[in-house]
Amino acid sequence: MSLSDELAWISVSELARRVRTRQLSPVEVVDAFIARIEARNPSITALVFTAFDEARVRAKEAEAALMSGAELGPLHGLPTAYKDLFGFKPGWKATFGGVRALKDFTAPYTSFFPERIEAAGAILVGVTNSPTMGFRGCTDNLLFGPSRNPFDTSRNTGGSSGGAAGAVADGLLPFAEGTDGGGSIRIPASWCGVYGFKASAGRIPFVARPNAFGGVSPFLHTGAITRDVEDAALVTGVLAGHDPRDPFSVDERVDLLGATRRGVRGWKIAWSPRLDVFPVEPEVAAITAKAVRAFEESGAVVEEVELGISQPQRELSDLWCRLIMPTNLRALAGLKRAGHDLMGDHPDDLPAEYRRWVEAARRQTAEEHYADQEIRTGIFDAVQGVLGRYDLLVCPTLSCTAAPNRDDGDTKGPSEIEGEAVDPLIGWCPTYLFNFTGHPAASLPCGQGAGGLPVGLQLVGRRWADADVIAASAAFERLRPWARSYGVPAARPLPA
């Protein structure tokens, strides 16, 4: 077995330990993952920009620091990548999710994830694929095409952090950045059979300029996609911590690694198979209903609940689109100031649905916006009501398994589930409710459906109870370990 194949499935924690104890050098690690990316990425389009020469320079610097006895960060010498959406590093391409007019665009500054992850010793090797402006639950665009699911390359990875999830699921990276404004960490985690954790709003700083308040409607998050819970706890611990540039950043440290050793005995867990209003494919419903019973084996009490949500799911998905659009309007305005008028000069680079929602947002009044916030408040109250009585809320991450890829840059999810119409962009993703509310939430692999396609279980904790979500995730992983499932992508035949 080559070193590249050997390291592909080793955890972040173990890789970091081997580097620290000098069993592996940062140069060996980075070279091994670069070799794997070169061999396998062309068939799944997980990374869309690479900077291997720069990464190798950083690896040599990391090796020199290791040999000198310098103080090392917790991720010293480990390769990773950030997401092509609102992620930036000087000189690195930033296409905002495969916008053709931005194929050569760069920004002169470093965004939060690269900044904090490099400070912890990690080495960035590239940028991962995303849908245009992140505005859908699948990863596809006109510049790079779809990210292909390592479990079945005819299927999509999910989005918007789809390139990141595909890279981690296929062993191209031990972890990668995910951002989450409507489920964009948890959606691709579910479809790619990996672990995706969205911390409480404020736990990981969301640094945005020129509008420091731009990440709250809905709550926007930065986080990590990993293959196991302990790795998520480790990387989240690196990313978390107060940042004075974020007015909502929490100045509190939580022992997430310690939480992985806790159990859930004595907990009361609320099980909601549909979050009241979402249709769910029978296969997904059956797999998740069986999976939630693992918590009973761990000593918890599981009870089925209703949240009391009264709005139809189609109204709620439209609400999410309306709430996130003002942030998009300002992004478009910023790009226009930089000389890229996408709506005026390059409308065909933007999906039709995206353009329609841009125009709708431009017509919305302040009164209508506040009416939307009242509906959002009702969802918050419903979730708070359940979590006032239970320690955890559990539901399917998504209503369906991975959608087939298209060849026109416009892959979407289903438009109908169990005879009920859903928005093909986001309507099959119950994840976005918890961007309305800011609660911590995770998607963990809980089984595989027809054709071996992964299914995810979503765990939602009380506000600021991030450690509870990690603890419950780890308890589930101990009882229902999913590491063996990566044998499917590991055995994936590569095109000749």
Secondary structure, 3 states (H helix, E strand, C coil): CCHHHHHHCCCHHHHHHHHHCCCCCHHHHHHHHHHHHHHHHHHCCCEEEECHHHHHHHHHHHHHHHHHCCCCCCCCCCEEEEECCCCCCCCCECCCCCCHHHCCCECCCCCHHHHHHHHCCCEEEEEECCCHHHCCCCCCCCCCCCCEECCEEEEECCCCCHHHHHHHHCCCCCCEEEEECCCCCHHHHHHHCCEEEECCECCECCCCCCCCCCCECCECEEEEEECCHHHHHHHHHHHCCCCCCCCCCCCCCCCHHHHCCCCCCCCEEEECCCCCCCCCCHHHHHHHHHHCCHHHHCCCEEEECCCCCCCCHHHHHHHHHHHHHHHHHHHHHHHHHCCCCHHHHCHHHCCHHHHHHHHHHHHCCHHHHHHHHHHHHHHHHHHHHHHCCCCEEEEECCCCCCCECCCCCCCCCCCEECCEECCCCCCCCHHHHHHHHCCCEEEEEEEECHHHCEEEEEEEECCCCHHHHHHHHHHHHHHCCCHHHHHHHHCCCCCC
